[in-house]
C-alpha cells in the first residue's frame, strides 16, 4: 500500500503541475446542470491524465470519476475516486480556491485520500494506515471547544433558506463561510479552522475527505445521519464525532423530511 500511496501523491502533484502550466490558456467553459455547475477542457484533460496513469500502473483497478461516464460500485474491489478540479467556478472566475482530489478504496474501505490545493501548494494526504499531513506537517486530531468558538461552512442557498437548520446552527457559532469548493472547505476542517461543512455533494466531492477526516476524529454522514451511498448527490456533512449529537440537534430540527 505504501507504493500505491507514494504513486498517488506523485500523480496528484503531476496533475497540479499540468494545471499550472495550462491555466493561462483560453478556457472552453461548458455548463452542466446549471449556470454555476461548470466544466472546462482542463477538467477533462486532468481527469484523463489521472486515469491514464492509474490504469497504466494498475490495470485491474476501477475508476469512479466526475467527468464522463466513469462509475462503479465502490464496495467492489480496488476503486480510485477522482475529482480533477474541485471548485471549477472558482478556477474560472479567479484562478484560486480549487483543488485536485483523489481517493483510493478497497471493497468500500478507504485506504488513503489526497486533497491538493494547487495555488497554495498544500497537499493534504493520508488516512487509513497513514498519518494525515499537510505537506510534511502532521495534522492533530480534532480539538474540542465550545460551539461559539467555531466557524462552519455551507453553501449560500442553504444559509439563506435555513435549509436543514444551517442558519440556526450558525447563530450559535462564530459565523459561516462559503468557499465555493468542497475540497477547500474540507481542508479547513482538517486544519481545525472549521467545525463542519454542510452542503449537497456527489461522491467524488467527499470521498477523499471522508478518509482523511476519519483518521482525525471526524465522520462523514448524510444530513439524515446515515452513511453516504457513494452513488448519488446527497446532503452531506463532515463533522467531529465529539460534536455529532450537538450539531444534529440543529440539523434535525429543520430537516427536509
Helices and strands as residue ranges (DSSP letters): H 2-22, E 29-31, E 38-40, H 41-57, E 62-65, E 78-86, H 88-94, E 99-106, E 109-117, E 122-127, E 130-134, E 137-138, G 147-149, E 151-153, H 156-161, G 163-165, H 166-171, E 175-177, H 182-190, E 196-201, H 203-215, E 218-222, E 234-240, G 241-243, H 244-251, G 252-254
